[in-house]
Every structure is written in C-alpha cells, then in structure tokens.
Amino acid sequence: MKFNVIFIAILIIFSCANKSKKTEIVIKTSKEEVVSNNNVENFDLEIYDYSGFEKFLNKKDDKVYVINFWATWCAPCVKELPHFEKLNESYKNKNVEVILVSLDFPHLYEKKLKPFIKEKQLKSKVIALDDADMNSWIPKVDKSWSGSIPATIVYKKNNRKFFEQSFTYEELEKEITPFLK
C-alpha cells in the first residue's frame, strides 16, 4: 500500500514538471508569433491602466464624449461597432468624440485586437484598458455597472448617462441629442 502511494506521488510530481516545460514552450512560441505579427500590424495601440484611463472619463471641455467598452470576443460588442463608427463619422464636426475602450486580454493585443482594428478600419479612437483589478475600477466607471459588456457612457462635463446594453445607430443618436443642446 505504501509503495502504491509513493509511486502515485512520484507520477504526479513528474507529470506536473512536464506540464511546466510544455507551458514554457507555448509561451515562447506565443512571444515569437507576437514579434512576427508586430511587423504586419504597424501602429501603436494606446494602453492604459485605470489611473491612466480615468482622464477620458472626466474631461471638462465642450465636447460630448461617447465611451464604449467592448472586446473582440464579445459578439454583441462587435455587432454594434459599426453604429459607433457611423456616429463618429456623422458627428465629428458637431463636437462629439467616440472612444472605443477595448477590454481584450493583453496577450491578444498583437494577435487579435490590432488585426481586428485594421481589418474593420476603425476610425474612432481605440484604446486598451489593461487593469486586472476590475473589482476596484468598474464601480468607479459607474456604480451601477455589473461589469458586463457592451457598456457605454455618454457625457459632457458633469452631465453623464451610463448604459449597460447594445445600441442601434438610432438609439445612439437619440441618447446623444440632449447633450448637444
């Protein structure tokens, strides 16, 4: 009996050690892929932790800001992106700025996010929010936010509205109209 327990313990130790080596190989391969993709996607992505990002939530100029939280892996987010792009194009001369805040995972910026931005030809400002302490910054964005996406803030100075939903273009226009007056 003691022999069987010792034998099983040795097997577990060696199998864990082998998994660690496999993980290292995968990580090295991923880093090599990022380097090779870096040449293809030749633009800088603005990346912020919450303290750096917070300035986008508190601008006091005369612009109307539409800040959309999204990710490439979120189907409803991707579906509504064209509406934000259209809003950005239609209202850019009316003092409206659309900011698309990607919540994609940092290890996917080069492999997934940047190619997505390029493929979809996003013209709105796209930034990445890389702050793992979501429990502390989500309520700072809005106390009612559960953390699910898509989520959008529309604000001008101290007047703001928060939405935890998907939008059509018509719904977006309806929500920004009061801010334009």
Secondary structure, DSSP 4 states (H G I P E B T S, - for coil): -HHHHHHHHHHHHHHHHHHHHHHHHHHHHHHHHHHHHHHHS-SPPEEE-HHHHGGGG---SS-EEEEEEE-TT-HHHHHHHHHHHHHHHHHGGGTEEEEEEE---GGGIIIIIHHHHHHHT--SEEEEE--S-HHHHHHHH-TT--S-SSEEEEEETTEEEEE-S---HHHHHHHHHHHH-
